[in-house]
Amino acid sequence: MNNINSNGLYRTTDFYLACFLKVKGVKLIKAVGEPNKIKSVIFMFEPVENLEQLINGFFNDSETVTANRFVNAIRDLKALSHTVIDEENQKVIKANYMR
């Protein structure tokens, strides 16, 4: 799998895939702003043995989750995304101010 970073974490910018993985119990380790992209977040997950199967199942519509849990994951990760984006924006503002 080519989305494993040097720390061994699976990374994705796909918001709904991140929500799906969270519902499936894959541990979200951290979320960071994507460099040079405004309003883009990279979600980093602990790799699990069946990660590739889960991802394929998500894109092939062969894996399911309950609607309620998926909606809750959307709310959680949306809030987290806004926090990450706000922090990144503050860094940019501070860097520009210091010039």
Buried (B, 14 or more C-beta within 10 A) or exposed (E): EEBEEEEEBBBBEBBEBBBBBBBBEBEBBEBEBBEEEEEBBBBBBEBBEEBEEBBEBBEEEEBEBEEEBBEBBBEBBEEBBEEBBEEBEEEEEEEEEEE
